[in-house]
Amino acid sequence: MELKKIGYDLTVCKVREIKDIALDDDFYFIGRTDEELSLVCKTESTPAQTTERDDGWRGFRIQGVLDFSLIGILAKLSGILAENKIGIFAVSTYNTDYILVKEENFDKALAVLAEAGYTIV
């Protein structure tokens, strides 16, 4: 299975309103619940009006489109990283899963996943 590196720094934050988010940007995830409005975006595109912010994330995605019948892909990846004491922030889209790790763990995460048989592109 191939994992594709995302080529920019990421930020995880909370914002007050959707209008604060650059919706024309080419990469972001928005999560809204009854308690919060969360955003994952390029660090350079982080809104000025955040209520909380955590910079220093890097990420990769599982290449290709994952069928909904596939079971355990994210669990296996997160398990390998957990065994190596690397915490994750995971986000899923219709097509695939994205895994974010803190920047200081990024190279180690890719190395242990490559060692486990994943191809890094």
Secondary structure, DSSP 8 states (H G I E B T S, - for coil): -EEEE--S-EEEEEES-GGGS-TTSSSEEEEE-SS-EEEEEEGGG--S-EEEEEEEEEEEEESS---TT--SHHHHHHHHHHHTT---EEEE-SS-EEEEEEGGGHHHHHHHHHHTT-EE-
